[in-house]
Amino acid sequence: MPPLSPLLDRFKPSAISGMMGTVALMQAEGKKLYDFSTGEPDVDTPEHVKQAATEAIRQGQTKYSPTDGTIAVRQAVQRKFERENDLRFDLGQIIVATGAKPLIADIIRAMASQGDEIVLAAPCWPSHVGMIELAGAKPVFVKADQADGFILQPEKLAASISKNTRAILLCSPSNPTGAVYSSQDLLAIAEVLHRYPDLWIITDDLYEHIIYDHHQFHSILNVAPDLASRTIVVNGVSKAYAMTGWRIGYAAGPQILMDAVRKVMSQATGCPCSISQVAAIAALDGPIECVHELVKTYQARRDRSVRALNQTPGIDCLLPQGAFYLYPSCAGVIGQHIPGGATINSSLDFANYLLNEWSVAVVSGSAFEHDPHFRISTATGDADLDEGIARIKKAVLQLD
């Protein structure tokens, strides 16, 4: 058999995608599962967005667009950044692509290569790691502990930067922890980055609108606008507008970098779906109240789920400030025994126990480079969420 690329040995397949596949197989076998593994809103795309897409189909807007998106959708992104983030970009600085995930991958490939390093906080999204490794670069993890609210500390960031560092990748609100970086947090990080003028800064802002209590979203460019010449801001419509399957992400940044990303996209990706671009315009320019109502639902789920988890012996869950994830510690159950004798030695063992014995699907903390924790998505129906959380408590009480 002909050989495969040795690059495949550099990175692991997504643990989240793997769990999704396992869940799908079990459900196909007729098993009832309480699936907390997937970060996908459990509501439908807003009606006005679907209507815009339907009208686009009727009008025959079904052809190729420019690689980086139509002028109309990039103008909608331009308006969004100015209206919601007080950030101003020329159209040439804006790219719309087939989802934020491939867009970030193309951005990294445009700025990094073999031997380069990219710094990111751990816990981190597994695909951020895979994207870095796919480019031939090395991820450098800076541990962001629960005691620090899972926020990257500036002194740890400074210690992680070397002569090989090419970029830092920030994610707020965080997947998987829900941590939200305050303006003070970002200012402290910016003070470090001012000492390293040759570093790119990537900000993954996909959960921008999903923020709770009195917390607010801030971009690092709001506190340090002088970093604009080397910062690229990434966002999308999937999480806020329940448009995961529409596959639209967007980014804005320095012209020289965006032109490099276009060059990569022209050969590797192609243009985003023409219908989805019209839908994205309707989402970005349309009413935001539907998003606010969804956030209220997520917050209620967060509140009662965290309360129940913290009443479970051996489980300790920090109250997240944003996103729709919980990232509880399961340190208190490590070393305990499953009925029948097997020992829980890791978060992966615990996740497998929950899945196989209690039909609850979570993702182990090892997937996010920070253990012993596990991730729960609260973007699921209320009844299933409450029953699944109750099952986690019952599962823990069965350990000895």
VEXDRENRO-733087 format. One record per residue (C-alpha): residue number from 1; residue in one letter; chain; x, y, z. Coordinates in steps of 0.001 Angstrom, whole numbers. Example, Ala and Ser with C-alpha at 12.3 -4.5 7.8 and 13.67 -1.06 7.14 Angstrom:
<pts>
   n res chain       x       y       z
   1   A     A   12300   -4500    7800
   2   S     A   13670   -1060    7140
</pts>
This chain:
<pts>
   n res chain       x       y       z
   1   M     A       0       0       0
   2   P     A    1357    3482    -805
   3   P     A    2387    5480    2288
   4   L     A     368    8279    3815
   5   S     A    1719   11676    4769
   6   P     A    3969   11600    7841
   7   L     A    2253   14822    8899
   8   L     A    -657   12659   10096
   9   D     A    1561   11337   12885
  10   R     A    1920   14841   14324
  11   F     A   -1642   15224   15564
  12   K     A   -4588   13265   16937
  13   P     A   -8107   13123   15541
  14   S     A  -10601   15336   17377
  15   A     A  -11778   13689   20592
  16   I     A  -15042   15627   20301
  17   S     A  -15666   14311   16786
  18   G     A  -14769   10837   18030
  19   M     A  -17324   11043   20826
  20   M     A  -19927   12353   18383
  21   G     A  -19303    9304   16206
  22   T     A  -19618    6951   19173
  23   V     A  -22860    8613   20249
  24   A     A  -24272    8370   16722
  25   L     A  -23505    4641   16572
  26   M     A  -25096    3986   19964
  27   Q     A  -28171    5993   19041
  28   A     A  -28439    4109   15740
  29   E     A  -28586     926   17830
  30   G     A  -31625    2357   19587
  31   K     A  -29958    3401   22850
  32   K     A  -31245    6455   24700
  33   L     A  -28306    8734   25479
  34   Y     A  -27946   12004   27365
  35   D     A  -25534   13656   25011
  36   F     A  -23505   16534   26451
  37   S     A  -20599   16092   24041
  38   T     A  -21496   18499   21243
  39   G     A  -21294   22288   21227
  40   E     A  -24378   22932   19136
  41   P     A  -27436   25042   20033
  42   D     A  -30525   22877   20526
  43   V     A  -32833   25401   18852
  44   D     A  -33605   26067   15195
  45   T     A  -32081   28840   13103
  46   P     A  -34171   32071   13434
  47   E     A  -37046   32261   10994
  48   H     A  -35946   35526    9363
  49   V     A  -32595   33948    8529
  50   K     A  -34235   30914    6905
  51   Q     A  -36575   33168    4939
  52   A     A  -33642   35161    3572
  53   A     A  -31975   31947    2427
  54   T     A  -35163   30677     811
  55   E     A  -35578   33932   -1092
  56   A     A  -31951   33752   -2250
  57   I     A  -32611   30301   -3716
  58   R     A  -35725   31561   -5494
  59   Q     A  -33715   34425   -6975
  60   G     A  -31073   32021   -8270
  61   Q     A  -28229   33173   -5998
  62   T     A  -26680   29719   -6272
  63   K     A  -23389   30376   -8042
  64   Y     A  -19779   30761   -6999
  65   S     A  -18849   33888   -5082
  66   P     A  -15419   35436   -4616
  67   T     A  -13175   33191   -2536
  68   D     A  -13382   35508     469
  69   G     A  -17154   36071     258
  70   T     A  -19415   38510   -1551
  71   I     A  -19038   42225   -1056
  72   A     A  -22494   42232     556
  73   V     A  -21631   39703    3266
  74   R     A  -18294   41352    3973
  75   Q     A  -20079   44672    4322
  76   A     A  -22431   43046    6857
  77   V     A  -19395   41830    8811
  78   Q     A  -17893   45315    8564
  79   R     A  -21073   46816   10019
  80   K     A  -21161   44207   12766
  81   F     A  -17621   44958   13922
  82   E     A  -18285   48707   13999
  83   R     A  -21697   48456   15652
  84   E     A  -20984   45789   18256
  85   N     A  -17223   45966   18861
  86   D     A  -16266   49551   17976
  87   L     A  -13744   48117   15495
  88   R     A  -13301   49481   11988
  89   F     A  -11923   47475    9091
  90   D     A  -11675   48097    5364
  91   L     A  -13377   45499    3170
  92   G     A   -9972   44228    2062
  93   Q     A   -9243   43323    5677
  94   I     A  -12317   41073    5949
  95   I     A  -12707   37440    4875
  96   V     A  -15812   35253    5019
  97   A     A  -15227   31509    4788
  98   T     A  -16816   28081    5204
  99   G     A  -16867   28226    8992
 100   A     A  -14547   29674   11603
 101   K     A  -12752   26338   12052
 102   P     A  -11256   26041    8533
 103   L     A  -10675   29788    8528
 104   I     A   -8508   29591   11655
 105   A     A   -6657   26646   10106
 106   D     A   -5921   28710    6979
 107   I     A   -4834   31669    9107
 108   I     A   -2366   29499   11002
 109   R     A   -1033   27973    7782
 110   A     A    -524   31488    6425
 111   M     A    1596   32583    9397
 112   A     A    3353   29480   10750
 113   S     A    5366   26527    9510
 114   Q     A    7822   23838   10621
 115   G     A    9641   24760   13815
 116   D     A    7369   27638   14771
 117   E     A    5468   27705   18063
 118   I     A    2000   29026   18851
 119   V     A    1059   29726   22469
 120   L     A   -2414   29019   23829
 121   A     A   -4038   28593   27218
 122   A     A   -4899   25110   28448
 123   P     A   -7737   24087   28771
 124   C     A   -8102   24653   25043
 125   W     A  -10285   23529   22158
 126   P     A   -8728   20369   20641
 127   S     A   -9047   21647   17081
 128   H     A   -6906   24679   17905
 129   V     A   -4167   22188   18728
 130   G     A   -4749   20117   15608
 131   M     A   -4698   23182   13364
 132   I     A   -1319   24221   14738
 133   E     A     141   20757   14303
 134   L     A   -1334   20411   10803
 135   A     A     661   23511    9828
 136   G     A    3817   21777   11051
 137   A     A    4085   24098   14050
 138   K     A    4135   23221   17742
 139   P     A    1464   24173   20295
 140   V     A    2843   25546   23553
 141   F     A     358   25143   26380
 142   V     A     149   27620   29230
 143   K     A   -1815   26103   32086
 144   A     A   -4767   28244   33146
 145   D     A   -5901   26797   36460
 146   Q     A   -9374   26700   37935
 147   A     A   -8037   28767   40848
 148   D     A   -7383   31570   38315
 149   G     A  -10813   31200   36773
 150   F     A   -9177   29405   33815
 151   I     A   -7769   32789   32732
 152   L     A   -4308   32942   31161
 153   Q     A   -1975   34711   33583
 154   P     A     434   37269   32054
 155   E     A    3515   36029   33901
 156   K     A    2912   32485   32631
 157   L     A    2392   33826   29124
 158   A     A    5686   35720   29244
 159   A     A    7532   32614   30433
 160   S     A    6181   30568   27523
 161   I     A    7416   32850   24735
 162   S     A   10623   31793   22981
 163   K     A   12583   32763   19893
 164   N     A   10433   30289   17958
 165   T     A    7089   31750   19014
 166   R     A    5096   32915   16027
 167   A     A    1694   33715   17552
 168   I     A    -571   33612   20583
 169   L     A   -4121   32294   20274
 170   L     A   -6808   33646   22625
 171   C     A  -10343   32273   23039
 172   S     A  -12936   34237   25023
 173   P     A  -15502   33167   26043
 174   S     A  -13567   29948   26274
 175   N     A  -14336   26567   24877
 176   P     A  -14264   24441   27075
 177   T     A  -14361   26457   30313
 178   G     A  -16671   29401   29629
 179   A     A  -14057   31787   31040
 180   V     A  -14482   35381   29860
 181   Y     A  -11482   37699   29703
 182   S     A  -12174   41072   31296
 183   S     A  -10686   44289   29962
 184   Q     A   -8168   44125   32822
 185   D     A   -7186   40562   31880
 186   L     A   -6680   41570   28265
 187   L     A   -4748   44691   29210
 188   A     A   -2325   42584   31268
 189   I     A   -1854   40225   28313
 190   A     A   -1393   43175   25959
 191   E     A    1361   44556   28197
 192   V     A    3260   41303   27705
 193   L     A    2667   41280   23951
 194   H     A    3948   44836   23601
 195   R     A    7369   43417   24508
 196   Y     A    7232   41024   21563
 197   P     A    6416   43063   18441
 198   D     A    7007   40135   16066
 199   L     A    4164   37973   17390
 200   W     A     815   37554   15666
 201   I     A   -2332   37550   17830
 202   I     A   -5345   35407   16926
 203   T     A   -8573   35927   18850
 204   D     A  -11325   33305   18577
 205   D     A  -14495   35193   19572
 206   L     A  -17104   32666   18447
 207   Y     A  -19024   32714   21754
 208   E     A  -18998   36526   21994
 209   H     A  -22750   36893   22512
 210   I     A  -23143   34068   25028
 211   I     A  -22184   35860   28259
 212   Y     A  -23916   35753   31631
 213   D     A  -24609   37905   34677
 214   H     A  -22936   41297   34456
 215   H     A  -19920   40223   32445
 216   Q     A  -19126   41880   29134
 217   F     A  -17268   40836   26045
 218   H     A  -14088   42743   25222
 219   S     A  -11682   42431   22317
 220   I     A   -7980   42879   22961
 221   L     A   -8181   45623   20319
 222   N     A  -10572   47555   22557
 223   V     A   -7917   47829   25276
 224   A     A   -4819   47880   23059
 225   P     A   -5735   49331   19625
 226   D     A   -2034   49690   18809
 227   L     A   -1931   45886   18386
 228   A     A   -4195   46114   15329
 229   S     A   -1286   45735   12895
 230   R     A    -758   42145   14086
 231   T     A   -4139   41006   15438
 232   I     A   -6683   38932   13545
 233   V     A  -10217   38665   14955
 234   V     A  -12209   35513   14144
 235   N     A  -15940   35017   14652
 236   G     A  -18941   33345   13041
 237   V     A  -22698   32922   13060
 238   S     A  -22886   29294   14198
 239   K     A  -23174   29563   17977
 240   A     A  -25063   32822   18542
 241   Y     A  -27576   32344   15726
 242   A     A  -27905   28535   15863
 243   M     A  -26403   28254   12373
 244   T     A  -23840   25482   12849
 245   G     A  -24785   23674    9630
 246   W     A  -24710   26834    7509
 247   R     A  -20894   26949    7801
 248   I     A  -20090   30647    7850
 249   G     A  -17139   32116    9732
 250   Y     A  -15444   35446    9263
 251   A     A  -12256   37240   10223
 252   A     A  -10693   40673   10030
 253   G     A   -7085   41693   10380
 254   P     A   -4037   43306    8782
 255   Q     A   -4214   43477    4993
 256   I     A    -916   41673    4454
 257   L     A   -2047   38679    6506
 258   M     A   -5541   38606    5032
 259   D     A   -4089   38576    1524
 260   A     A   -1923   35625    2544
 261   V     A   -5006   33817    3877
 262   R     A   -6803   34497     583
 263   K     A   -3870   32913   -1235
 264   V     A   -4190   29762     878
 265   M     A   -7974   29682     477
 266   S     A   -7766   30104   -3294
 267   Q     A   -6098   26708   -3592
 268   A     A   -7323   24842    -518
 269   T     A  -10853   25955     327
 270   G     A  -12768   27888   -2307
 271   C     A  -15700   30160   -1628
 272   P     A  -18335   29746    1107
 273   C     A  -21863   28641     186
 274   S     A  -23706   31427   -1641
 275   I     A  -27005   30702     139
 276   S     A  -25338   30660    3556
 277   Q     A  -23762   34042    2869
 278   V     A  -27200   35584    2304
 279   A     A  -28421   33941    5501
 280   A     A  -25438   35342    7383
 281   I     A  -26280   38867    6223
 282   A     A  -29797   38441    7620
 283   A     A  -28382   37175   10907
 284   L     A  -25762   39899   11333
 285   D     A  -28063   42751   10299
 286   G     A  -31216   41353   11900
 287   P     A  -32692   41535   15394
 288   I     A  -30463   40438   18261
 289   E     A  -33346   39708   20666
 290   C     A  -33505   36055   19615
 291   V     A  -29906   35660   20780
 292   H     A  -30619   37360   24105
 293   E     A  -33558   35017   24755
 294   L     A  -31392   32004   24037
 295   V     A  -28719   33273   26437
 296   K     A  -31346   33526   29198
 297   T     A  -32149   29854   28618
 298   Y     A  -28479   28881   28739
 299   Q     A  -27976   30839   31949
 300   A     A  -30858   29086   33683
 301   R     A  -29428   25737   32619
 302   R     A  -25979   26759   33827
 303   D     A  -27266   27820   37223
 304   R     A  -29146   24670   38112
 305   S     A  -26558   22317   36548
 306   V     A  -23633   23856   38434
 307   R     A  -25648   23784   41638
 308   A     A  -26410   20071   41188
 309   L     A  -22834   19202   40256
 310   N     A  -21434   21001   43282
 311   Q     A  -23767   18951   45474
 312   T     A  -22118   15800   44095
 313   P     A  -19279   14356   46213
 314   G     A  -15949   14501   44384
 315   I     A  -17127   16981   41730
 316   D     A  -16183   20680   41795
 317   C     A  -17582   22975   39106
 318   L     A  -16653   26624   38620
 319   L     A  -19517   28876   37522
 320   P     A  -18690   29786   33900
 321   Q     A  -19128   33367   32750
 322   G     A  -19957   32567   29143
 323   A     A  -20340   29988   26342
 324   F     A  -22590   26966   26941
 325   Y     A  -20117   24624   28591
 326   L     A  -19343   23478   32108
 327   Y     A  -15852   22225   32950
 328   P     A  -16107   20472   36310
 329   S     A  -13180   18883   38101
 330   C     A  -13511   15179   38824
 331   A     A  -10340   15043   40929
 332   G     A  -12368   13825   43878
 333   V     A  -13376   10596   42132
 334   I     A   -9925    9645   40863
 335   G     A   -8827    6451   42605
 336   Q     A  -12351    5331   43378
 337   H     A  -13786    2073   42085
 338   I     A  -16627    1280   39710
 339   P     A  -19054   -1382   40939
 340   G     A  -17383   -4575   39802
 341   G     A  -13849   -3489   40686
 342   A     A  -12362   -1263   37945
 343   T     A  -10561    1861   39161
 344   I     A  -11202    5422   37913
 345   N     A   -7634    6482   37091
 346   S     A   -8378    9440   34807
 347   S     A  -11089   11699   33456
 348   L     A  -11230    9418   30421
 349   D     A  -12039    6461   32673
 350   F     A  -14748    8552   34314
 351   A     A  -16186    9642   30951
 352   N     A  -16260    6037   29754
 353   Y     A  -17988    4965   32966
 354   L     A  -20664    7618   32496
 355   L     A  -21210    6594   28878
 356   N     A  -21176    2829   29243
 357   E     A  -22974    2477   32573
 358   W     A  -25181    5570   32724
 359   S     A  -25743    6556   29064
 360   V     A  -24298   10047   29630
 361   A     A  -21875   11364   27002
 362   V     A  -19288   13926   28128
 363   V     A  -15794   14733   26835
 364   S     A  -12829   14004   29081
 365   G     A  -10454   16785   30115
 366   S     A   -7512   15055   28447
 367   A     A   -8997   16197   25116
 368   F     A   -8589   19814   26264
 369   E     A   -5045   19411   27650
 370   H     A   -6178   19966   31252
 371   D     A   -7073   17201   33692
 372   P     A   -8772   15877   35756
 373   H     A  -11840   17621   34344
 374   F     A  -14601   16880   31866
 375   R     A  -16728   19049   29585
 376   I     A  -20508   19233   29584
 377   S     A  -22417   21111   26895
 378   T     A  -25609   22680   28226
 379   A     A  -26846   23320   24684
 380   T     A  -29316   20486   24994
 381   G     A  -32967   20160   25963
 382   D     A  -33902   20960   29549
 383   A     A  -35353   17540   30353
 384   D     A  -32349   15626   29003
 385   L     A  -29916   18013   30680
 386   D     A  -31554   17676   34094
 387   E     A  -31815   13895   33829
 388   G     A  -28215   13574   32619
 389   I     A  -26871   15711   35470
 390   A     A  -28906   13628   37922
 391   R     A  -27380   10492   36416
 392   I     A  -23868   11883   36895
 393   K     A  -24635   12345   40592
 394   K     A  -26045    8826   40871
 395   A     A  -23001    7436   39037
 396   V     A  -20615    9124   41465
 397   L     A  -22566    7870   44471
 398   Q     A  -22125    4308   43174
 399   L     A  -18328    4614   43360
 400   D     A  -16387    3434   46397
</pts>
